């Protein structure tokens, strides 16, 4: 009936990874809505040759012929002998056939070296479009969602069945089912096959028709990518979060990817700040993109990979001088794999698929992104902290914006709050799913009333429930500060950091992203431990000379060269020293732990047209402030 079609149906029905926001309309004229009771399943009316035999009742009817076929996507890049259709990602049959066709043959060739020389298999970043059907889709959907999708198949064409609300909920369920099948039938199955042979699985887990974090959690080594110029950096924090919430140690990165604009212009000095940024986002294994085989001894630059860089191989002009650079990367990667990541905040991602990595500010308190699946299956409360089985813990669980949440997840959140958790976020008002609709909405409202009480995020911003509390309408950093939690790391300078705990030792990696020297007073949320500097360029260790401990925070004077970095290590075994807190000459203060003097004093700075006093302005104070801040 009617010509109305749901907006963005290709994304909503999983034909592509696209926009999935609900329709702007809330109601439609009855003539544009298909009543479920008037849908007739004609599957049994087809005879040989696909001929439909049907005694059509009176009225106007639309016959929809729905089927499924290959997406037509071919694997790439591959040599001609290895070209073929992509496998079915929603069934174990697909990856079983792929594994038998390639990996099983490699394993047979390697023999006893499997797990020693051939140690892993890999799924690269998702670049093969989407998929929304498999041969057993009806059975899998019923198993996962609890109802039959058959009457709602017209919705996959953009038509509306029953109502806009019902149709949008069905599409939500469809996307969730696709996501769960990709994670379990494709990635999970490949990991199972790899582990049978003592091998690991790494995945660049983003860009597909699924929840990227859950997909990454199916790997032994979640992997991100970052490009020259900083592109795709959001994947670094995303895949690091997947590793942290699912108990993985290694966070790989397709590092320094570039196109033909790179043209041999990069070198270790130009890569240093970018690599440090990735380290601070959680990466601890660089997989350089790319190193081309060089079969010739006397040709340079030699073999390339078409337009793709970074051009990183032994024919580079700086290669013979690169040993110290590679030692630097190795030291950083080793230390950043020790212990566990330290974060205060766990940001729950929306219950929506496909789902990428929502950007979040660091706000001096580090964080992980988290999936509903991890909250449901891995999270509990211990002495007010949200803890995971592998040792990760957080002070806050922050809910996503929006007001839709499944009853299953909300029941779990209630369990966490009752046990002592602090949860920050808005009150949910309904479920996004068609499962048990409309009773599911009633349960969401009932649970929300118990948890949020009179908390409306405006006049009332906190409600205690059990041993925990709900907070709504208060910034995350304010919630922590009001609870007496100091920032984990703070400084007036523009520096990056990451914090790991190795037993009783706290290890901070601090990096200067700027091409000039920075002197900064850095505050670390550590007490009772002596600070040391571990310099990753050389492996040199030294005690920090200028520092002060007060109110649970240790302030350390740090000097970093252009794009410089250092590990600031706090160990309970470091003997107490009498630190330097002030340096002066005569009456002049050169350094104080209370406030670090700028190295550069700006005597004069003007902006405008040269030698035209009427069109210039004195900006000395502004420039001095920028210099003092390290900018």
N, C-alpha and C positions, 0 to 999 in steps of 0.2 A: 504493500500500500504506500502510495505517495512516492515522492522522489527524495525524501530526506535520507542522508547518509551521515553516519557518525564522523566527526572531524578526526583527522589523523589516524584513520583506520589502519593504514599500513604499519604504523608503529604500534598501535594498540593491539593489533591481532598478531604481531610478531613476524610480519613479512619483512620488516627491516627494523633496525634499532633507531627509533625515532621518538617524537613527542608522544607522551602518554597522559597528559593532563586531562581531567574529566571534561565533558562537554559543558559549555557555558549555559546551555538551556537546562531547565529543571523539569519541564513538562512539554509534551507534544500533543497536537490534535490526535484524536483517536484514529483518524484515517491514516496516520503515518506510523502507527504502532501495530505490530503483528501480535495477535493474541496467541499465546502458547497452545491453547486448546484447538486452534484452527490449523496448526502445523501438522501435515500428514507425511509420515515416513513412507516413501515409495520404493525403498530399497528392494523389497521382495517382489515388486511388480516388473522388474527388468528380466527379460528373457535372454536367450542366446543372441549374441551380436549386439547387446546393449539396447534392444528395442523395448520401450516402455509400453506396457499394456495396462490401461487404467480407465475404469468407468468414472468419468469426471463428474462430480456433483455440480449442481447448478451454481453459477456465480463466476466471478473473475478470479482466476488463479495465476500465480507465478510459480513456474517450475524451476527450481534451482538444482542443477547437477553439480555436486561437489565431489571432488576426488583429490588425490595427492600424487605427486610425481617428484622427481629429483629437482633440486633448485637449479641445476645446471652449472653450479660453481665447480671450477677445475682447480686442482692443487697447483700452487705456484709459490716461489719459482721452482721449476723442476726441469730436468733434461727431457727430451722427447720420449725416451724410453720409460720415463717415470711419470708421465702425464696421465691424469685420470680424474674422475669425478671425486669430489670431496665425500667423505664417508658420512653416514647418518650419525649425528651427534646426540640423538635422543634415544638411542638403543645400544645396548652392549654389542649387538651384532656388527655394528659399523666399526667400532674400534678393535673388536676381535679380528675382523678381516684385515684391517690395516696393520695390526701388530703381526699377524701371521705372514703378511706379504712383505714386510721389511725387517722389523726388529727381530723376529724369530730367526730369520736367515742370518742376520749379523751375529746374533747370540751363538748360533751353531758354528759360524766361522771362527769366532773368538774362542770358543771352547772354555777351558779352565780360566781364561782371563776375565770372564764376566764378573762384574762386581769389583774387579781390581783395575783393569785397564779400560774396559767398557763399563762405566760406573753409573750412567744416567741416560734417560731419554728426555725429550723436551717438546713442549708445545709452544710455538712462537705466538706473537701477538695475533689476535683474531682479525683476519683480513679476508674472510670468505663469506661475507653477508650474513643473513639470518636463516633460521629454520623454525618452522612452527608446527610440524607434523611428523609422525612416524607411524609405522604399521600398527602398533599397539597403543596408539594415543588414547583411544576411548577407554581401554582398560586402565592405563596409567592414570588418566585424569580421574576416573572414578576412585581409584585407590588413594590418590593424594588429596582430592577435594571432597569426596564423599557423595557426589551426585553425578548424574549422566550428562555429558555435554551435548548429546545428540540434538535435543530440541533447540539448542542455542547456536547451532552451526550457522544459521543465517546472519547472526551478528558478525561473523568473520567477514562478511561482505559489506559491512557498514550499516545493515538494516537494524532496526530496533525491535526486540522481542520483549513483550510484557510492558517495559518502561525503559526510559533512559537509565534510571538507577540500576535496574536489574541487568541491563546490557553492559553497562560499564563495569559492574561487579563481575560478571562472567569474564570479561576481557582481562580483568585483574587476575582472576583465577587461572586463566589460560597462560598468561605471562609467567605467573609463579610456577606453574607446572613445567613450562619450557625450561625455566631456570633450574629447577630442581633436577630435571632429567639431564641437562647438560653437565651439572656438577657430579651427579652420581653415575650415570650411564656412560659418560664419555671420560671426563677427567678422573673420576673415582675408579672407574674400571681400568684405565691405563695405569694408574698408580698401583693398583692391585697386581696387574700383569708384570709391571716392572719389579715390584718387590718380590715376586716369586723367584726372580733371577738375581736377587741381591742388588738391584739397581734402584736409583732414585728417579723422581720425576720433578722437573722444573717447568713452570708455566708462566708466560707473560699473560697474566689473567685479566684482560680488559678488552672492551670493544665488542663483546659477543652479546647474544640475546639472554643475558643472565645477570645475576648479582655478582659483580666483579670480586668483591671481598670473599664471598663464599666459594667462588670458583678458584680464587687464589689459595684458599684454605685447603683445597683438595690436593695441592702440590706439596712435595717435600721441601721444595725451594721456590716460594713465590718470587716472581721476577718482574721488574719494572723496566722502564726505559727513560733516557733523557738525551736531549739533542744539544748540539752546539748552539748556543744562544738561549738555552734554558727551556726549550719546548718539551712538553710531556712531563714536566717535573711533578705534577700532581700524582702521577702513577707511583712515584717513589714513596710518598707518605702512605698511599693506599696499599701498596704491596707490603710495606713494612708493618702496617696495621694488621694485614692478613696473617703475617708471620707471627706477630705478637699474640693475637687472640687465639690462634690455633696451635701455638706451641712449637713453632719452627725456629731454627737457629739462624739459617742463612737467608739473607735477602739479596737476591741477585739484581743486576742492572745491565741491560743492553746500553753500554756507556758510550757517550760522545758521538752518537749517530749524527750524520750530516748528509747533505746532498751535494750536487756538483759545485755549489758556491763555496764550499770549504777549500777546494783546490790546493791542498798541501800548505795552507796558511797556518795551521794550528801546530802547537808544540807544547811540551810539558808546562811551561810557565803560563800559557794561555788556558790550559786545561785545569790548572791547580784550583782556582776558586770554584769552578763548576763541580769538580770532584768532591771538594769539601762540602758544598751545598748538598750533594747527594748523601754524603756520609751523615750530615746533620739531620737528614730526613729519614735515616734508618738503614740505608744501603750498607752492606758489608761484604759484597762480592762484585767486583767489576768484571764484566764480560765485554771486552772492548769490541765495538762495532766500527771498523772491522780490521782483520789482519789477513791480507791476501797472500796466497802461496807465491813465492818468488823462485822459480826454477832456474833463473839465469844468474850468473855471478857478476856479470859486467854491464847489465842494463839497469838504468834508473830513470824514472821511478819504477819501471817494471810493470808487473801485473797489477791490474786494478779490478774493481768490482763494478764495472759500468760507471754510472754517475755517483755511486754511493760511497760515502766515507764514514767515519774519519779515515784518512789515509795513514794507517798506523802499521808500519812494517819495517823490516830491516833495511829497506832501501831509502828510508827517510834520512835527510841530512843530519838529523840530531840523534839518530839511533845509537851510535857508539857512545854517546854521552848520557844515555838514558838510564843507566843502572841505578843511580841514586833516586831517580823518580820512581822506578818500579819498587825499590826498597821502601820508599815512603808509602806507596799504596799498600804494600804488603803489611807494614807495621800497623797502619790504620785499620786495615781489614781484620787483622788478628785481634787487636784490642777491642774492636767493636763487635766481635763475636763472643766476647766473654760475658758471663753473668746474664743479667736481664735488663731490658729497657725500663726506665723509670718514667712514669706518666701519672698525672693527677686526674685527668679527665678522660672519660670514655664516651664518645659521641655515637649514639645509636643511629644507624642509617635508617631511612624510611623503609617500611615494608612495601617495597615496590621493585619491580623488575621490568626492564633492565635497569641496573643501578650502578652508577659510577662512583666517583670520589668527591663528595661535597667539600669544598674548600672551607677550612676553619682557621681562625687566627691562633697563633701560638700564645699570645697574652701572658708570656713569662711562665706559663704552666703548660707542660707538654701534654700530648693527648694521643689516643688511638681512635680510629674509626672502628665501629663494631657492627656486626650483623645481628638481626633478630635471632637467627639460628644459633649463634654463639651464646647469646643471652639465655636462650631456652635450654640449651644442652650443656653449657660449660660454666655458667656464672653462679656464684653463691656469695654469701656475706660472711666475713670474719672480722669481728671487732670493728664494725662500721665501714670496712673497706669491701669493695666489690672485687672478688678474687677469682682467678681462673686456675685450672688444675696444674698448669706449668709454672706457676709462681707470679705471673703478672697480677697487679692489683691497681685499683683506682679509687679515688676518693668520691668522685661524682659520676653518675650516669646521666647524660644529657639527652633528652628526647628530641626527635626531629621536629621541625615546624609542621603544622598541619594537625588535623583532628581525627584522623582515621587510624585505627589500630585493631588488630584481631583480638578476640577474647583470649585466645591462648597466650599471646604475648603479654596482655594486660594482667592476666592471672599471675604470670611469672614476675612481673614488676611488683605486683602487690606482695608476693612472697618475699621479694628482696627488701622492700620497704619495711615490712613487718619485722624482718630480721635485723634491721638497723641501717639500711642504705639511705643515702640522700639522692633523690632523683629530681632533676631540674627540667621543667618543660610544661607545655600546655596540656590542658585536659582533653582527652579524646572523647568524641561524641558518638562515633559509629565505627563499624567494621568496614574495611574495604572489600570484603569477600561476599560472595553469594552463598557460601556454605552456612547452613542453618539460618538463612535470612527469613524473616526479620528478627527472630529471637536473638541472633548474634548482636544486633544493635542494642537490644534491651539489656543484655548482659554487660556490654561495654559501658552503658550509662550507669548501671548499678555499681560496677566496680569503680568507675571514675568518681562517683559520689562518695564511696567509702574512702578513696585515697585522697581526693582533692578537697572534699568537704566544702567549706565556704571560700576556699582559695580561688580567686578569680583573676589573679595576675595583675590587678590594679589596686583595689583598696585592701585586699588581703593577699599576701604573697607567700604565705607559708602555712602548711597544715601538717601536723604531726600525726603519725599513724603507726601504731605498734612501737617499735624501738627506733624507727626511722622517720623520715619526713619528705614531703613534696614541696618544692620551691618553684614558683612560677612568676615571671616578670622581673627577675633579678639577673643581671649579667653574671656569667659564670665566674669571672675573676672576683667579683664582689662577694659571691657566695663563699669562695675559698678564703678571701681576706677576712670576712666577718667571722669565719670559723677559726681564725687565728693561724691560717696556713700561709706562710711567707711564699713569695715566688721561688720557684726552684732555681732560677738563674735570672739575674737582672744586671743591667749596666746602662749607662747613658750612651755608650758607643754603639755603633751598628755592627753587632757581632752575631754570629750564629752559634748554636750549641746543640749537643745531645748528651744525655746523662744515662749511664749504665751503672748498676750495682753489681759488684763482684764479691759475693760474701759480705763482709763488713766493710769493704773498700768501695768508695764512690769514685767513679771515673767520668769526668766531663771532657768532651772534645769541644774545644772552642776555636772558631775559625773567623778570620777577618776577610770579608768578601771584597774589600776595597783595594785599589792598586797603590795604596800608600800606607805608611806605618801608622799604627794606632796604639796609643797608651790609654788604658782603661782601668777603672776600678770595678771589678766584677764581684757580685754578691752571689754566693753559693749557699743553698739551704743545707748546710752541713755544720756540725759542731763536734768538738772533742776529737778531732782528727787533724793531723798535720798535713798541709798542702805541699805537693811536689809538682814540678814541671817535668813532663816526659815529652821530649822533642822528637816527633816522628821523622823529621828529615834525617836525623843522625842517630837516633837511639839514645841520645844523652839524657840523663836524669839529674835533676838538681832540686834542692829544697827551695821553696818560695821564700824570699827574704822579707818582703813587705806584705804583711797581712794582719788582720785583726778579727777576732771572734767575739760576737756579741749577739745576745737574744736569739740563739740558735742559728745564726747566719755567720759565715766566714767571708770576709771581704779581702780579696787578693788583688794586688796590683799586677796587671798583665801587660806586657809589651809585645806586640806582634808586628812583624814586618809586612810589606805589601803581600796580600793574599796569604799571610802567614797563619799558622795553626799550631795548637799545642794541646796535649792532654794534661788537664789539671787533676791530679790524683790525690784523694784524701784517704789516708790509711791510718787505722788505729795503732799500727806498729811503728809509725814514724815518731821518733823521740821528740818531746816538746822542746821548742827553741824560743828564745827571746826575739820576737820578730821586730823588724823595722816598721815604725808607724809614722815617722816624720824624718825628712831629710831637708837640711837647709844650709845656707851659706850666709853667715852673719845674721841679719834680721830677715833675710829673704827665704821664703818657703819654696823649696824645689819639688817636694813630694810630700803628700800627706794621705793617709788612708781614709781620712774623712772626705777629701776631695782632691782628685788628681788634677794638677795644673796642666794646661795645654802645653805641648811642646812648642807650638808655633804661636807667636804673638803677632797679631795683625796690627800694623802701625797705621796703614791707610788703605782704604778701599772705596772706590767711587764707581758709580754705574751711570752710563749715559754717553753723550758725545764728547770726545776728547777736546779739551781746551775750550769748552763752552759751559761756563759755570751755571748759566741759566737753565741748562738742559741736562744737568748731572745731579746725582744724589749721593750723599754719604751713606755707604752701606757697611762701614767698618764693623759696627756692632753685630750686624746680621752675619757677616762672614766669620767673625770671631766665634759666634755661637755654633756655626756649622763646623768649624775646626775643632772646637771643644767637644762636640758630639761625635767626632770622628768621621764626619761626612765630607 
